[in-house]
Amino acid sequence: MAVHPAVNRTVGGSRPSSPTIKVASPLIVNKLGDEVELDPIRADAADIDAIEKRIKKLFREEIYLPLIRELGLPKQALHNSREDFVQAIISGKIYFDRGIFKGRFSASISKELRNIRAVWNAQQKGYKISFSRLPQEIKTAIGVSEDRFKKVVRRIDQRLGEMLPENISDQLKTENIFDTSLWKLNRKLEGTLKGITVAPELTDAQRIIIAEEYTNDLKRFIKDWSEKEIVRLRKRIQEKGLSGFRYEGMVDEIQKSYQVGLNKAKFLARQETNLMLTKFKEARYEEAGVNQYIWHTVAGTPAHPVRDSHKKLAGKKFSWNDPPITTRPGEPVRRNNPGQDFNCRCFARPVVKFK
């Protein structure tokens, strides 16, 4: 390994008993004197955010917006409050269920219900009136609404049945973002190793291969999740459609599933990106002859504490090719380097030992 220029060495191969190391970024001096810890190299948060947005957009456009359109609602229904669903009886968004009008009531619709002598029932959270007392045009509207709702349930079920998870995952395009992230990460790594050792060249072709591998992994996770969520959502809507489920409940179910999708997108973007970049850094360090690191943890918060099994590793030295056990006693044993465990925020400071 090439000697760092900041470390004094004598001619002829011998070295002073107490080598002098000039502290300068990006190096941090280890107390042992003949080792230095390099600054950790981290992915650009903006790149991870961009990947997260791509996955969220994919779920939104390929799964949830088609269902919202079948309900005849604007795409803002996935974001706005359920007061968007307060519509006329004929649309099915206000519905009549065993003597009670239910739904979300605007001031104007509440006024019309009071005009036909419907009475607010706090326990049922709706306006109560017997069917026989309804004006004929309202009875007709209810009948049309019932028929229309059954057709909508059938169309949504058909739409879900036509969704192919492999087609959904194939729409994901993240290669360019991840390739840029790799390029920036590699530049940081080369800067850290400058003057210590020569970092092997990373060609454009190699970056493209790594970026494609990353995207293919993401697509596989997205396909598996989409398949399970479509089956679950289809079963849920079929069951509720048969038991008197109405528009508000239908949209509520879709919104809940959409929120699950957003959470999954966030997890995949962060977990898989960090995992792939962590492996990339390990490989690059080992290629450069930097084989060990010191485990470091973040401060943690009450909401997101550092795992005890990870705290015990803080300050200890490990090799990339021989990671420590990161699981608690009694759990199936997993060995990981920092950042590889689920939602792990720990990081490594690579160690260079001068010989």
C-alpha positions as CSV (number, residue, x, y, z in Angstrom):
1,M,0.0,0.0,0.0
2,A,1.3,3.5,-0.8
3,V,2.4,5.6,2.1
4,H,0.4,8.7,3.0
5,P,2.5,11.7,2.4
6,A,1.5,13.2,5.8
7,V,3.3,10.4,7.6
8,N,7.0,10.9,8.1
9,R,9.2,8.0,7.1
10,T,13.0,7.8,7.2
11,V,15.1,6.8,4.1
12,G,16.2,3.2,4.0
13,G,12.9,1.7,5.1
14,S,13.2,2.2,8.9
15,R,10.6,4.3,10.6
16,P,10.7,6.6,13.7
17,S,9.3,5.1,16.9
18,S,6.6,7.8,17.1
19,P,5.5,8.7,13.5
20,T,4.1,12.2,13.1
21,I,0.7,12.4,11.4
22,K,-0.5,15.8,10.2
23,V,-4.3,16.0,10.8
24,A,-6.0,17.2,7.6
25,S,-9.4,16.4,6.1
26,P,-10.4,13.8,5.1
27,L,-8.3,11.9,7.7
28,I,-9.0,11.3,11.3
29,V,-6.2,10.1,13.5
30,N,-6.5,6.9,15.3
31,K,-4.9,6.9,18.8
32,L,-2.8,3.9,18.0
33,G,-0.5,6.2,16.0
34,D,0.1,4.0,12.9
35,E,-3.5,3.8,11.8
36,V,-5.9,6.4,10.5
37,E,-9.7,6.3,10.1
38,L,-11.1,7.7,6.9
39,D,-14.2,9.8,6.8
40,P,-17.3,7.8,6.1
41,I,-18.7,8.1,2.5
42,R,-22.4,8.5,2.3
43,A,-24.9,8.5,-0.5
44,D,-26.5,11.8,-1.6
45,A,-29.9,12.1,0.2
46,A,-31.3,13.9,-2.8
47,D,-30.6,10.8,-5.0
48,I,-32.5,8.5,-2.6
49,D,-35.4,11.0,-2.4
50,A,-35.5,11.0,-6.2
51,I,-35.7,7.2,-6.3
52,E,-38.4,7.2,-3.6
53,K,-40.5,9.6,-5.7
54,R,-40.1,7.4,-8.8
55,I,-41.5,4.4,-6.9
56,K,-44.4,6.4,-5.4
57,K,-45.3,7.7,-8.8
58,L,-45.2,4.2,-10.2
59,F,-47.6,2.8,-7.5
60,R,-49.9,5.9,-7.9
61,E,-50.2,5.8,-11.7
62,E,-50.2,2.1,-12.3
63,I,-52.4,0.9,-9.4
64,Y,-54.4,3.6,-7.6
65,L,-55.3,6.2,-10.1
66,P,-57.1,3.7,-12.4
67,L,-59.3,2.6,-9.4
68,I,-60.1,6.2,-8.5
69,R,-61.1,6.9,-12.1
70,E,-63.5,3.9,-12.0
71,L,-65.2,5.6,-9.0
72,G,-65.6,8.8,-11.1
73,L,-63.5,10.8,-8.7
74,P,-60.7,13.3,-9.5
75,K,-57.1,12.2,-9.0
76,Q,-56.9,14.6,-6.0
77,A,-59.0,12.1,-4.1
78,L,-55.7,10.4,-3.2
79,H,-54.5,13.5,-1.4
80,N,-57.5,15.7,-0.3
81,S,-59.8,15.0,2.6
82,R,-62.9,12.9,2.1
83,E,-65.0,15.9,1.7
84,D,-64.3,15.6,-2.0
85,F,-66.5,12.6,-1.9
86,V,-69.5,14.5,-0.8
87,Q,-71.6,14.5,-4.0
88,A,-75.2,14.0,-5.1
89,I,-77.1,10.8,-4.3
90,I,-77.1,9.8,-7.9
91,S,-73.2,9.5,-7.8
92,G,-73.4,7.1,-4.9
93,K,-71.2,9.2,-2.6
94,I,-74.1,10.0,-0.4
95,Y,-76.1,6.8,0.1
96,F,-79.2,5.4,1.7
97,D,-78.7,2.5,4.0
98,R,-81.7,1.1,6.0
99,G,-83.4,4.3,6.7
100,I,-80.2,6.4,7.1
101,F,-78.5,8.7,4.6
102,K,-74.8,8.3,5.2
103,G,-71.7,9.9,3.8
104,R,-69.9,13.2,4.1
105,F,-72.4,16.0,4.0
106,S,-71.8,19.5,2.7
107,A,-73.9,22.4,4.0
108,S,-76.1,22.5,0.9
109,I,-76.9,18.7,1.0
110,S,-77.6,18.8,4.7
111,K,-80.0,21.6,4.0
112,E,-81.8,19.6,1.4
113,L,-82.0,16.6,3.7
114,R,-83.6,18.8,6.4
115,N,-86.0,20.2,3.8
116,I,-87.4,16.6,3.2
117,R,-87.7,16.2,7.0
118,A,-84.7,14.0,7.5
119,V,-83.4,14.1,11.1
120,W,-79.8,13.9,12.1
121,N,-78.9,10.8,14.1
122,A,-75.7,11.3,16.1
123,Q,-75.4,7.6,16.9
124,Q,-75.7,6.5,13.3
125,K,-73.8,9.6,12.0
126,G,-76.4,10.2,9.3
127,Y,-79.8,11.6,8.5
128,K,-82.7,9.4,9.3
129,I,-85.9,9.2,7.3
130,S,-88.2,6.3,6.3
131,F,-88.0,5.3,2.6
132,S,-91.8,5.7,2.2
133,R,-91.6,9.4,3.1
134,L,-89.0,10.2,0.4
135,P,-90.0,12.1,-2.7
136,Q,-90.2,9.9,-5.8
137,E,-87.2,11.5,-7.5
138,I,-85.1,10.7,-4.4
139,K,-86.3,7.1,-4.5
140,T,-85.4,6.9,-8.1
141,A,-82.0,8.3,-7.5
142,I,-81.4,5.7,-4.7
143,G,-82.3,2.9,-7.1
144,V,-80.0,4.3,-9.8
145,S,-77.2,4.7,-7.2
146,E,-77.6,1.0,-6.1
147,D,-77.3,-0.3,-9.6
148,R,-74.5,2.0,-10.5
149,F,-72.5,1.0,-7.4
150,K,-72.8,-2.7,-8.2
151,K,-71.4,-2.0,-11.7
152,V,-68.6,0.1,-10.2
153,V,-67.6,-2.8,-7.9
154,R,-67.6,-5.1,-10.8
155,R,-65.4,-2.7,-12.9
156,I,-62.9,-2.2,-10.1
157,D,-62.7,-5.9,-9.5
158,Q,-62.1,-6.4,-13.3
159,R,-59.5,-3.6,-13.3
160,L,-57.6,-5.1,-10.4
161,G,-57.8,-8.5,-12.1
162,E,-56.2,-7.1,-15.3
163,M,-53.3,-5.5,-13.4
164,L,-50.1,-7.5,-14.1
165,P,-47.4,-7.1,-11.4
166,E,-44.6,-7.7,-13.9
167,N,-46.0,-4.9,-16.1
168,I,-46.1,-2.5,-13.2
169,S,-42.5,-3.2,-12.1
170,D,-41.3,-2.9,-15.7
171,Q,-42.4,0.8,-15.7
172,L,-39.8,1.7,-13.1
173,K,-36.8,3.7,-14.4
174,T,-34.1,4.4,-11.9
175,E,-30.9,3.5,-13.7
176,N,-30.0,7.2,-14.5
177,I,-30.5,8.3,-10.9
178,F,-28.6,5.4,-9.4
179,D,-25.8,5.8,-12.0
180,T,-25.4,9.4,-11.0
181,S,-25.4,8.5,-7.3
182,L,-22.6,5.9,-8.0
183,W,-20.6,8.4,-9.8
184,K,-20.8,11.0,-7.0
185,L,-20.1,8.3,-4.4
186,N,-17.0,7.1,-6.3
187,R,-15.7,10.6,-6.6
188,K,-16.0,11.0,-2.8
189,L,-14.2,7.7,-2.2
190,E,-11.4,8.6,-4.6
191,G,-10.9,11.9,-2.8
192,T,-10.7,10.1,0.6
193,L,-8.1,7.6,-0.7
194,K,-6.1,10.2,-2.5
195,G,-2.5,10.0,-1.4
196,I,-3.0,6.8,0.6
197,T,-3.5,4.3,-2.2
198,V,-4.7,4.3,-5.8
199,A,-8.4,3.5,-6.2
200,P,-9.0,1.2,-9.1
201,E,-10.7,2.8,-12.0
202,L,-14.5,2.6,-12.3
203,T,-15.5,2.8,-15.9
204,D,-18.8,4.0,-17.3
205,A,-19.6,0.5,-18.4
206,Q,-19.1,-0.9,-14.9
207,R,-21.4,1.8,-13.4
208,I,-24.1,1.0,-15.9
209,I,-24.0,-2.7,-15.1
210,I,-24.2,-2.0,-11.3
211,A,-27.1,0.5,-11.9
212,E,-29.0,-2.1,-14.0
213,E,-28.5,-4.8,-11.4
214,Y,-29.8,-2.4,-8.7
215,T,-32.9,-1.5,-10.8
216,N,-33.6,-5.2,-11.5
217,D,-33.5,-5.9,-7.8
218,L,-36.0,-3.1,-7.1
219,K,-38.3,-4.3,-9.9
220,R,-38.3,-7.8,-8.3
221,F,-39.3,-6.4,-4.9
222,I,-42.0,-4.2,-6.5
223,K,-43.4,-7.1,-8.5
224,D,-43.7,-9.3,-5.4
225,W,-45.3,-6.5,-3.3
226,S,-47.7,-5.4,-6.1
227,E,-48.9,-9.0,-6.6
228,K,-49.7,-9.5,-2.9
229,E,-51.3,-6.1,-2.5
230,I,-53.6,-6.4,-5.6
231,V,-54.8,-9.8,-4.4
232,R,-55.5,-8.4,-0.9
233,L,-57.2,-5.2,-2.2
234,R,-59.3,-7.2,-4.6
235,K,-60.5,-9.6,-1.9
236,R,-61.2,-6.7,0.4
237,I,-63.4,-4.8,-2.1
238,Q,-65.3,-8.0,-3.1
239,E,-66.1,-8.8,0.5
240,K,-67.2,-5.2,1.3
241,G,-69.1,-4.8,-1.9
242,L,-71.3,-7.7,-1.0
243,S,-71.9,-6.4,2.6
244,G,-73.2,-3.0,1.7
245,F,-69.8,-1.2,1.3
246,R,-70.4,2.2,-0.3
247,Y,-68.4,4.9,-2.0
248,E,-66.9,6.4,1.0
249,G,-65.8,3.1,2.4
250,M,-64.5,2.0,-1.1
251,V,-62.4,5.1,-1.5
252,D,-61.2,4.8,2.2
253,E,-60.0,1.2,1.4
254,I,-58.2,2.4,-1.7
255,Q,-56.6,5.3,0.3
256,K,-55.4,2.9,3.0
257,S,-53.8,0.7,0.4
258,Y,-52.3,3.7,-1.2
259,Q,-50.7,4.8,2.1
260,V,-49.3,1.3,2.5
261,G,-47.8,1.7,-1.0
262,L,-46.2,5.0,-0.1
263,N,-44.6,3.5,3.0
264,K,-43.3,0.6,0.9
265,A,-41.9,2.9,-1.7
266,K,-40.0,4.8,1.0
267,F,-38.7,1.6,2.6
268,L,-37.5,0.2,-0.7
269,A,-35.9,3.4,-1.8
270,R,-33.9,3.8,1.4
271,Q,-33.2,0.2,2.3
272,E,-32.2,-1.1,-1.1
273,T,-30.3,2.0,-2.2
274,N,-28.3,2.1,1.0
275,L,-27.7,-1.7,0.8
276,M,-26.4,-1.6,-2.8
277,L,-24.2,1.5,-2.2
278,T,-22.8,-0.1,1.0
279,K,-21.8,-3.2,-0.9
280,F,-20.4,-1.0,-3.7
281,K,-18.2,0.9,-1.1
282,E,-17.0,-2.3,0.5
283,A,-15.9,-3.7,-2.9
284,R,-14.1,-0.5,-3.8
285,Y,-12.3,-0.3,-0.5
286,E,-11.2,-3.9,-0.7
287,E,-10.0,-3.3,-4.3
288,A,-7.9,-0.4,-2.9
289,G,-6.4,-2.6,-0.1
290,V,-8.5,-1.0,2.7
291,N,-9.8,-4.1,4.3
292,Q,-11.0,-3.0,7.8
293,Y,-13.2,-0.5,9.4
294,I,-14.4,0.8,12.8
295,W,-18.1,0.4,13.5
296,H,-19.9,3.7,14.4
297,T,-23.5,4.3,15.4
298,V,-25.7,7.4,15.2
299,A,-27.0,9.2,18.2
300,G,-30.5,7.8,17.9
301,T,-33.8,9.2,19.2
302,P,-36.6,7.9,21.4
303,A,-38.7,7.3,18.3
304,H,-35.8,5.6,16.4
305,P,-33.3,4.3,19.0
306,V,-30.1,2.4,18.0
307,R,-30.4,-1.3,18.5
308,D,-28.6,-2.7,21.5
309,S,-26.9,-5.3,19.3
310,H,-25.5,-2.5,17.2
311,K,-24.5,-0.3,20.2
312,K,-22.3,-3.2,21.4
313,L,-20.3,-3.0,18.1
314,A,-19.5,0.7,18.3
315,G,-15.8,1.5,18.3
316,K,-14.8,-2.1,17.4
317,K,-12.7,-3.1,14.4
318,F,-14.0,-5.5,11.8
319,S,-13.2,-6.7,8.3
320,W,-15.5,-6.2,5.3
321,N,-15.3,-9.9,4.4
322,D,-16.0,-11.0,8.0
323,P,-18.9,-8.9,9.3
324,P,-20.1,-9.2,12.9
325,I,-23.3,-10.7,14.2
326,T,-26.0,-7.9,14.3
327,T,-28.9,-9.8,15.7
328,R,-30.1,-10.1,19.3
329,P,-29.6,-13.3,21.3
330,G,-32.3,-15.8,20.4
331,E,-32.9,-14.4,16.9
332,P,-31.7,-16.2,13.7
333,V,-28.1,-15.1,13.3
334,R,-27.4,-12.4,10.7
335,R,-24.0,-11.0,9.9
336,N,-23.8,-7.5,8.5
337,N,-21.5,-4.6,7.9
338,P,-22.8,-1.1,8.9
339,G,-25.9,-0.1,6.9
340,Q,-26.7,-3.6,5.7
341,D,-29.2,-4.6,8.4
342,F,-32.9,-3.6,8.1
343,N,-33.1,0.2,8.5
344,C,-29.6,0.3,9.9
345,R,-28.2,3.9,10.2
346,C,-24.8,2.8,11.5
347,F,-21.7,3.7,9.4
348,A,-18.2,2.5,8.9
349,R,-15.0,4.5,9.1
350,P,-12.5,2.5,7.0
351,V,-9.1,1.9,8.7
352,V,-5.8,2.3,6.9
353,K,-2.8,0.7,8.7
354,F,0.6,1.8,7.6
355,K,3.2,-0.9,7.3
